[in-house]
Amino acid sequence: MKLAAGILGMLLLIFCDSLYVQWAVVAVFLGISLASRKNAHLLRAVIVVLSVTFFSVLTPSGKVLARVGMIRVTDGAVAEGLHRSAVLIGMVFFSKSVASPSITRHIGGVAGRFLSDMFHWMEALSEQHISLKKEKVMQSIDEALLSIWTSAEVEKKNDE
């Protein structure tokens, strides 16, 4: 049931033209994520919304709402930025609230095993605190991935 509701929400998020409906779906996914005690990272979501909308404003379309220096802020560009950020943030909250290794038990075979493994690694990676420093970005990501892999290998040996 949770998976079916999540898929319906994703379809609304992607194919519905109404920003109100899209942001309502984002709010529902956020609520489910918070209720299931998953990290929602609201500040990151706000930064993504502002960034996507800002870069969308750089491609003006529609009625000019304001001018900031040489940049024309248009209604079409703002709406497009809010649409794109709703889809992006909605997918993130969907993955945190609905998508999990437990839903893959309904999907058998190789596809089910692949999805289960993918959700497991995604969840393990999202639980890691990755300290990104300007001069060591790749090293930080590499260390986080190595840490997850090493702990998985230890768990595997303990199970044997």
Secondary structure by P-SEA (a helix, b strand, c coil): caaaaaaaaaaaacccccaaaaaaaaaaaaaaaaaaccccaaaaaaaaaaaaaaaaacccccccccccccccccaaaaaaaaaaaaaaaaaaaaaacccccccccccccaaaaaaaaaaaaaaaaaacccccccccaaaaaaaaaaaaaaaaaaaaaaac
